[in-house]
Amino acid sequence: MPSFSFVYLFSSSPNNGALNINSDGSAFSVNMARYPISMPHNCKNVTAAVIAASIPYISPNVITPTNDQFNFNYLGTNYQIIIPTGLYSLNSLQNQINLGLAALSLPQAIFTFIGNGSTQKVSIQFNYTNTYIDFTGSNTFRDLMGFNAVLVPLAPSTAGQIETAPNVANFDTLQSYTIATSLLNNGIPFNGTTSKSIVSIIPINGVPGSRLIYQPTLPVLVNANELISQSRTVADFQILDQDANPINMLNQIWTVTIQFTYDI
C-alpha cells in the first residue's frame, strides 16, 4: 500500500501571511486558498504529525498588574518596586530587584535570594538590620517564591538573618507548550477524556529567554481521517500551556511544521 506525505509550515508572523493575530501573539489564522490541504477521496490512514516547531520561551510568570509588586521596608521607610512583565528565574528576579534598588538610591545588597535545588525552596538573606518584605498584598509575587501572605520576617530583621519560604517555589508555572489547530476536530486526548484539538506537546528544554527548537525523532501521529475527501483553506492555530490554557507569547513569532501522511 503506497504512502504519500506533504508538509506545511505555519507561522504567526504577519510578514508570512498570518491573520487575526491576537493581542499577545499566541493565536493566529491562515488562509490557504492558494495551496489548500486536500486529501483524495480514496485515501486511508490519514495522520498529522508535528515534525518541527520553533517557540520562544518567554511566556511570563510575572505579569502587570497581577503579581508585579515587591514591597519592603528598609530602616523604617516603606518602598515599592514594580517588576516588568517577563519570564523570571530566581537569579533574574534578583537582578531586576537590584536595578530597582539602584533606582531608589538604595544598596543593591539589601536582599540576597538563595535557591535550594534539593528542597525547591527559596531563602532570603537580609543583609541589613531593621528590614522586612511585605508579601501581604495580593499583587506581589509571593506565590512565585513560595511565601505566604505575611511579613518576612515577622519582626524587622537582624543583619544576616535568613528566612526560608514554607512552600515550594513556583517559577516553573509553565511546564510545556501545547499546540492546537482547527484543522482537526480531534487530537491528542487529555487523560482519555478530551483532546481540545491538540496536535503536539512541546517540552521545555531551554532557559528563560531562549528559543525552543523542537525536532522529535519519533513525532506523535494524530489520526486525521476526518480530512478524507476534504479541502481545508482556512485554519486557526493557538499555543497553550500544559493544561491547554491560554498563555502570553509577548507578541513573539512562533512556528510549527506539520506533516500529513496517507495511504492509497
BAGUDO-240197 format. One record per atom (N, C-alpha, C): residue in one letter; x, y, z. Coordinates in steps of 0.05 Angstrom, whole numbers, plus 5000, padded with zeros to 4 digits. Each point is the difference from the previous one (the first is absolute). Layout:
BEGIN
AXYZ/...
// end
This chain:
BEGIN
M501749765000/M498350245000/M501850255000/P500050154978/P501850234999/P499150235019/S502050145011/S499550225018/S500950264987/F498650215006/F500750274990/F499950205024/S501750194998/S500150205022/S500650284988/F499250205014/F500750284993/F500250165026/V501450224998/V500750165024/V499050284996/Y498950125023/Y499250285000/Y501550135024/L501050244994/L501250175021/L498050225007/F499450035026/F498250215009/F501550195018/S499750264996/S501550205016/S498050215009/S500650105025/S498450225011/S500850274990/S502050014982/S501050264990/S498150124979/P499250255004/P498350134979/P501550034974/N502750015001/N501650014975/N499849754984/N499249785012/N499649754986/N497049944995/G498350205004/G497249974994/G498249935023/A501049995025/A498249945022/A497950215003/L497549915006/L497750185002/L498849985028/N498450195008/N498449995025/N501849945024/I502450115000/I501849955023/I498950135025/N499949855022/N498850125024/N502050195013/S499250125022/S501550225012/S502749925011/D500449755007/D502649915011/D501649824981/G498949954976/G501449834980/G499849715004/S498249905018/S499849715005/S498149864981/A498450154985/A498149884981/A499950164974/F499649854978/F499950134974/F498549824981/S499350114977/S498749854979/S501650014974/V499549814982/V501350014974/V497949944978/N500450124977/N498449954977/N501649854980/M499149754994/M501549824982/M498649964974/A498550214991/A498549974975/A501849934977/R502450105000/R501849954978/R501149715000/Y500649905025/Y501049735003/Y498449865022/P497649924993/P498349875021/P501049735008/I499249925024/I500649725009/I497849834990/S500649824981/S498049834988/S500849715001/M498149825006/M500449725001/M498349864979/P501149804986/P498449854980/P497749855014/H497949964985/H497649875011/H500649705006/N502049894986/N500549715004/N502449955018/C500950205015/C502349955018/C499249885026/K501949895015/K499649875025/K502250085020/N499549945025/N502150035021/N501350284999/V498450215000/V501150275000/V501050075027/T502450115002/T501150095025/T501250284997/A500150145022/A501450265001/A502049985022/A502450114996/A502149995020/A501650264999/V500450115023/V501850245002/V502849904999/I501450074979/I502849904997/I502050215008/A499150255004/A501950225009/A498350235011/A501350145018/A498850245011/A502250185010/S499650264999/S501850205010/S498550195018/I500549995026/I498450155020/I501850155019/P499650265002/P501550155020/P499049955028/Y501949935018/Y499249935027/Y500050265017/I497950154996/I499850275013/I497350045014/S498349815001/S497450045012/S500350075029/P499050245008/P500750115026/P498849865024/N501650005022/N498949915026/N499650235019/V500950244991/V499350255014/V498550174980/I497650095007/I498250144982/I498950255013/T500250224986/T498850255010/T497050004994/P498350065019/P500550075028/P499549775019/T500149764990/T499149775017/T501849945023/N502649984995/N501949925021/N502750144997/D500050264995/D502450154992/D501150175023/Q498949995024/Q500950185021/Q502049875019/F502150155007/F501949925021/F500050225020/N498749955023/N499750205021/N501849935023/F501450205010/F501949945022/F500450255017/N501049965024/N500750215018/N502949995007/Y501450234997/Y502850015005/Y500650235019/L501049945024/L500650205020/L497750185006/G497649875001/G497650155009/G498450134978/T500949994975/T498750124977/T498949794981/N497550044992/N498849814981/N500850074971/Y500549794984/Y500750044972/Y498449804983/Q499850064975/Q498849814981/Q501550004974/I500649764989/I501249974974/I498049854983/I499550104976/I498249864981/I501849844980/I499449754998/I501649824983/I498649994973/P501550064978/P498849994973/P499049714993/T497949994985/T499049744990/T502249854987/G500449755007/G502149844988/G500149725012/L501849844989/L500549735010/L502550015016/Y499849945026/Y502350035018/Y500849745013/S502649975002/S501249805018/S500550145026/L500949855020/L500750135026/L502250204996/N502049934984/N502350194996/N499150254985/S498449974979/S499250234985/S498150185016/L498449885018/L498350165017/L501750165020/Q502149875010/Q501950145018/Q501250244985/N500949954976/N501250224984/N498150234995/Q497449934994/Q498150214995/Q499450165026/I499949875023/I499750145025/I502450185006/N502449904994/N502450165004/N499950264983/L499049984976/L499650244983/L498150195013/G497849895011/G498150175014/G501250135025/L501649865014/L501450115024/L501850234992/A501549954978/A501850214990/A498550254992/A497649964987/A498450234992/A499050165024/L499749865023/L499150145025/L502450105016/S502449974989/S502550095014/S500449845026/L499249755000/L500349835023/L502249794994/P501249895020/P502149794996/P498849764984/Q501549904982/Q499049774984/Q500249735015/A501450015023/A500449755015/A498149985024/I497750144999/I498249985023/I499049715003/F499349884977/F498949725001/F501749824982/T500449765009/T501249794983/T498149774998/F499249924975/F498349774996/F501749754997/I499349795014/I501549755000/I498149774992/G500749864979/G498449774991/G501149745010/N498349825009/N500949745009/N498949794980/G501849894983/G499149814980/G498949745012/S500849935024/S499149755013/S497250035010/T499350225013/T497450045011/T498150164982/Q501150124979/Q498550174982/Q498750245015/K501450095021/K499050235015/K502050234998/V498950245005/V501650244998/V500550115028/S502450095005/S500750145025/S500850284993/I499450185019/I500850284997/I501850085023/Q502350104993/Q501950105020/Q499750305002/F499650105024/F499750285005/F502750105010/N501350174984/N502750085005/N500250255017/Y497750125006/Y500050245017/Y498049975022/T500450145022/T498149995022/T497550174993/N497949955016/N497550164998/N498850004972/T499849774989/T499049974972/T498049774999/Y498050024983/Y498149784995/Y498750034973/I499049784990/I498549994975/I497049965006/D498350154987/D497249985004/D498749844978/F499349755005/F498749834980/F497049995004/T498950185017/T497149985005/T498350104977/G501150164983/G498450114977/G499349784980/S497650024988/S499249804981/S501550014974/N501350224994/N501450044975/N503049955002/T500949875021/T502849935003/T500649734986/F502649944997/F500749744987/F500749795021/R498650015023/R500649825022/R499749714992/D497949934984/D499649734992/D502349894983/L501250184985/L502349924983/L502349905017/M500450145023/M502249935018/M499349815022/G497449935002/G499149815020/G499450115027/F499650275002/F499350125026/F497050045002/N499150025025/N497250055006/N499650305002/A497550085005/A499350295002/A500750105028/V502550045005/V501050085026/V502350204996/L500950125022/L502450165000/L502349805004/V502250044985/V502349835002/V502550175005/P501349975024/P499049845023/P497850145015/L498849865019/L497750125015/L500850245016/A502550015009/A501150245013/A502350104984/P500550265000/P502350104984/P502549845004/S501549974978/S502349814999/S502450095017/T501649805006/T502750045009/T501849974976/A502450105001/A501949984978/A500849714996/G499649904975/G500749734993/G497849805005/Q497750095009/Q497849815006/Q499049874974/I499449745002/I499149854977/I497249895005/E498250054982/E497249905002/E499549824975/T499049765005/T499449804979/T497049984995/A499250004975/A497249984993/A498849745011/P497650005010/P498749755009/P499149824977/N499750114977/N499049854977/N502149984978/V499649804982/V501749974977/V499750234981/A502250094989/A500050224980/A498449924976/N499050204986/N498149944978/N500950154974/F502650014995/F501050144976/F499249854975/D499749735001/D499449844977/D497049974996/T498550215001/T497149984996/T499449894972/L501750064981/L499849894973/L501849764998/Q498849764997/Q501649764999/Q500349894972/S498250074982/S500349924972/S498150184984/Y500550014974/Y498150134981/Y498349794986/T497650074994/T498449834982/T499050174977/I499749874977/I499150144976/I497349884991/A498150184996/A497449924991/A499450124972/T498449864984/T499250104974/T497249924993/S498650174986/S497349944990/S500049824976/L502449934990/L500149814978/L498849735008/L500149935025/L499049755010/L498050055023/N497849854999/N498150025023/N501049845024/N501549794994/N501149845021/N503050014999/G501349945022/G502950015001/G501049815021/I502150085014/I501149835021/I498250015024/P499049775010/P498150015023/P501550085025/F498650165017/F501050075027/F498749815020/N501549825011/N499049815020/N497749844989/G500049964974/G497949834987/G497350125000/T499750265005/T497450135001/T499550204978/T501950184996/T499650214980/T502650064986/S499950084975/S502450054985/S500650304996/K497950165000/K500250294996/K501650074975/S499949814980/S501450044974/S503050045003/I501249885021/I502950015004/I501449814980/V502050114987/V501549834981/V502849955009/S501050145020/S502749965009/S500450115028/I501849875015/I500850095026/I503050064998/I500850255006/I502850084996/I501350025027/P502049835006/P501350025026/P501850255002/I500450095024/I501850235004/I502749905008/N501950044982/N502749905005/N502150234997/G499150245005/G501850234998/G499750185024/V501550215001/V499950195022/V498250244992/P498950145020/P498350234993/P501450194981/G498550094980/G501150184980/G501249864976/S500349745001/S501149854977/S497749934981/R500849894977/R498049904981/R500149705000/L497749885004/L499849705000/L499849904971/I501849824993/I500049884973/I499149715004/Y497649944990/Y498849745003/Y500249854974/Q501549775000/Q500449834977/Q500049715009/P497649895006/P499949735012/P501049784981/T501449815012/T500949774984/T497649834992/L498149975018/L497549854994/L497650185006/P499150154980/P497750185004/P497549845008/V498450135016/V497449885008/V498150024976/L498949774993/L498149994978/L497150045010/V498650184988/V497350065007/V498149924978/N498049845007/N498149914980/N498650244986/A500150004974/A498850224984/A498249904978/N498749785005/N498249884980/N497750194993/E499450195018/E497950184994/E500650184976/L502550014991/L500750164977/L499549864973/I499349745001/I499649864975/I497750134984/S500650044975/S498150134982/S499450295007/Q501750125017/Q499650275009/Q502250184988/S499450265000/S502050204992/S499950235020/R502250055013/R500150215020/R501550244988/T498650235001/T501250254990/T500650215022/V498849955023/V500350185023/V500649845024/A501850095017/A500649865025/A500850205022/D499349935024/D500850155024/D502149845015/F501950155013/F502149875016/F500250155026/Q500549855022/Q500450135026/Q502049845016/I501750155014/I501949875018/I499050045028/L500149785016/L498849995027/L502049895020/D499250005025/D501849885020/D499449705003/Q501249875019/Q499849715003/Q497149915007/D498450195010/D497249935006/D498150114979/A501150074977/A498450114978/A498650265007/N501450165017/N499050275007/N501550204983/P498750234994/P501450214984/P502550105015/I502050084985/I502450115011/I500850254984/N501850165011/N500950244988/N502649954986/M500150064973/M502549964985/M501550274995/L499150215014/L501350264998/L500450094971/N498249914982/N500150074972/N502549914985/Q501349795011/Q502349884986/Q499149794980/I501549974978/I499349824978/I500549715008/W498149834994/W500449715003/W499049864975/T501249774995/T499449854976/T499549705007/V498549874983/V499549715003/V499949884972/T501349774997/T500049864974/T498549735004/I498049964983/I498349765002/I500349834975/Q500549755004/Q500149814977/Q497449835000/F498850004976/F497649844996/F500749754983/T499049775009/T500749754986/T497549844996/Y499849874977/Y497649834995/Y500849764982/D498549805000/D500449764984/D497950004978/I500749874978/I498149954977/I499749704996/
// end
